[in-house]
């Protein structure tokens, strides 16, 4: 499966097609993230929905781990979390094991709003992909997971997000 593709014009056309489609997917993804954030709360910025999702999955997470997960600095995470906190969507508390560390978790309202937005997003995926054959849908998920794993392994996050 790992055949050498260098110099193959057909492979080069395929790489260009993948690059174009991934760029389009990411542009649309950023726009949808902003829509999802506003669905949670009209005052939220685009990245907020993703942050809420990460916190939701983690249950309770260190502020520094949120920054590491998203590849952003402490100041950016602190600003985002402060905005979420001011809107009553997350709660911040000191880590009982290390008082210098802040832990964040969703409030009841934050969890309710996040779940409502997530359910709407999932419904949109069902509508968009509901006509697909199950085998195609499964293969799409497998290939996306493989793509994401390889992107993380080679550290192309900054290259692939443009």
C-alpha positions in Angstrom: 0.0 0.0 0.0 3.0 2.3 0.6 4.1 2.4 -3.0 6.4 5.3 -4.1 4.3 7.9 -5.8 7.0 10.6 -6.5 7.1 11.8 -10.0 3.8 10.1 -11.0 1.6 12.8 -12.7 -1.6 11.0 -11.8 -0.6 10.8 -8.1 0.4 14.4 -8.2 -3.1 15.3 -9.5 -4.6 13.2 -6.7 -2.5 15.0 -4.0 -3.6 18.3 -5.4 -7.2 17.2 -5.3 -6.9 16.0 -1.7 -5.2 19.3 -0.7 -8.0 21.3 -2.4 -10.8 19.3 -0.7 -9.1 19.3 2.7 -8.6 23.1 2.5 -12.3 23.5 1.6 -13.3 21.1 4.4 -11.3 23.2 6.9 -12.7 26.5 5.7 -16.2 25.2 6.1 -15.3 23.6 9.4 -14.1 27.0 10.8 -17.4 28.6 9.6 -19.5 25.8 11.2 -17.5 26.0 14.4 -18.4 29.7 14.7 -22.1 28.8 14.0 -22.0 26.1 16.6 -20.4 28.4 19.1 -23.2 31.0 18.5 -25.8 28.2 18.9 -24.4 27.5 22.3 -24.4 31.3 23.2 -24.7 34.3 20.8 -21.6 35.9 22.4 -19.2 33.1 21.8 -16.2 33.1 19.5 -15.6 30.4 16.9 -13.3 28.2 18.9 -15.6 28.1 22.0 -17.7 25.2 20.8 -14.6 23.0 20.3 -13.3 24.0 23.7 -16.6 23.1 25.3 -16.5 19.8 23.5 -13.1 19.0 24.8 -14.1 20.0 28.4 -17.3 18.0 28.0 -15.3 14.8 27.0 -12.8 15.3 29.8 -15.3 16.1 32.5 -12.8 18.2 34.3 -9.5 19.3 32.8 -6.5 21.4 33.7 -6.4 24.8 32.0 -2.9 24.0 30.8 -4.1 20.7 29.2 -6.8 22.6 27.3 -4.1 24.8 25.8 -1.9 21.8 25.0 -4.8 20.1 23.3 -5.6 23.1 21.1 -1.9 24.1 20.6 -2.4 27.5 22.0 -0.7 29.5 24.8 -1.8 30.1 28.3 -3.0 33.7 27.6 -5.3 32.5 24.8 -6.8 29.7 26.8 -7.2 31.9 29.9 -9.0 34.5 27.8 -11.3 31.9 26.2 -12.0 30.2 29.5 -12.7 33.5 31.2 -15.3 34.4 28.5 -16.9 31.0 29.0 -16.9 31.4 32.7 -18.4 34.9 32.5 -21.3 33.4 30.5 -21.8 30.7 33.1 -20.8 27.9 30.8 -17.8 26.6 32.7 -16.6 26.7 36.3 -13.0 27.1 37.3 -11.6 25.7 40.6 -8.2 25.1 42.1 -6.8 21.6 41.8 -7.0 20.0 45.3 -3.6 18.3 44.6 -1.9 21.5 43.4 -3.6 24.8 44.3 -1.6 26.6 41.6 -3.4 24.7 38.9 -6.9 25.6 37.6 -9.4 22.9 36.7 -12.3 23.7 34.5 -15.6 21.8 33.9 -18.9 22.6 32.3 -21.6 24.0 34.5 -25.1 22.5 34.2 -26.1 25.3 31.9 -22.9 24.8 29.8 -23.5 21.1 29.5 -27.1 21.6 28.5 -26.3 24.2 25.9 -23.4 22.2 24.6 -25.5 19.0 24.3 -28.2 20.9 22.5 -25.7 22.3 19.9 -24.0 18.9 19.6 -27.3 17.2 19.0 -28.1 19.7 16.3 -24.7 19.1 14.7 -25.2 15.4 14.8 -28.6 15.8 13.2 -27.0 17.8 10.4 -24.5 15.0 9.8 -27.3 12.5 9.7 -29.2 14.6 7.2 -26.1 15.2 5.0 -24.8 11.6 5.1 -28.1 9.7 5.7 -28.4 8.7 2.1 -24.9 7.1 2.0 -24.4 3.4 2.0 -23.4 2.2 5.5 -20.2 0.7 4.1 -19.3 4.0 2.5 -20.0 5.9 5.7 -17.9 3.5 7.7 -15.0 3.7 5.2 -15.2 7.5 5.3 -14.9 7.5 9.1 -12.0 5.0 8.9 -10.2 7.1 6.3 -10.8 10.4 8.2 -9.4 8.8 11.4 -6.3 7.5 9.5 -5.8 11.0 8.0 -6.1 12.7 11.4 -3.7 10.2 13.0 -1.1 10.7 10.3 -1.5 14.5 10.5 -0.9 14.4 14.2 2.1 12.1 13.8 3.9 14.3 11.3 3.1 17.5 13.0 1.4 19.1 9.9 -1.3 20.8 12.0 -0.1 24.3 11.0 0.4 23.4 7.3 -3.0 21.6 7.0 -5.1 24.3 8.6 -4.5 27.0 6.0 
